[in-house]
């Protein structure tokens, strides 16, 4: 029972929500019931949401509508976490996710609300260690070393504390565990779960989805326009030549066979350099399904005109 997700980075709130929603759509088992969500905003406010049944489909509301994306202030929060499982858990639900606006968040799976040897709930014991100055990894190690027999795995995170995850020795023996950690730039995510299938691959998928929200591999900085009739030109490398308005004038290709006959192909290849006035201004981040005939474009994903986003060249990225 339960999945815990913690994330730090740009739009961590949205990342955690989308990651849980993905787990609900793909996974089977103890999922889609109760959910407790918490986020710490950039200006230090703690925001919470919870539901007993329905997971992400009932976690947030907007007017009379249930199940929207989180509000902008929650979505943009740089520190966020959630815990979710089946329905109808003991109240109050906030006991399952310890949170303090000045310290951080502690989520997890199994029973993070169970009492530790210190008398505090396990998640609160970790939060107390962080409040006393420990980083997340050290706080988890101390509490879980002292409570090796407890039925718990936890994820701790917070501004200045970092992000870490750890299972107790007891939980580590389970045959149905899933876990994943992903880091890209300033973004980081941790996932722990059990009793949700497929346990060997779900956590990785969930973590990747969260990471792509916070730190996408491709961030479009512009768009080029391709029209039917655009010529293909033989070259020793693949490049897309555009004019001052970013309209494609020619498609240079090293796939010379495309210059004769009719082909269904990827004439404008993913990652192709976009060249304007002899200078690379970016690389394509999408590719249409193209039909060419006689060395010219006939259609692009069934259309006569297609817009393709491109990202800035690596030297221009910050």
Secondary structure, DSSP 8 states (H G I E B T S, - for coil): --EEEEEESTTHHHHHHHHHHHHHHH-EES-SS-EEEEEE-TTS-EEEEEESSSTHHHH-EETTEES----HHHHT-SEEEEEE-SS---S-GGGGSEEETTTEEEEEEE-TTSB-TTSSBHHHHHHHHHHTT--HHHHHHHHHHHTTTSSEEEEEEETTTEEEEEE-TTGGG-SS-EEEEEEETTEEEEEEE-SEESTTTHHHHHHHHHHHHHS-S--EEEEEEEETT-EEEE-SS-EEEE-TT-BEEEEEES-GGGGSSEEEE-SS-TT-EEEETTEEEEEES----EEEETTEEEEETTBSEEEEEEE--GGG--
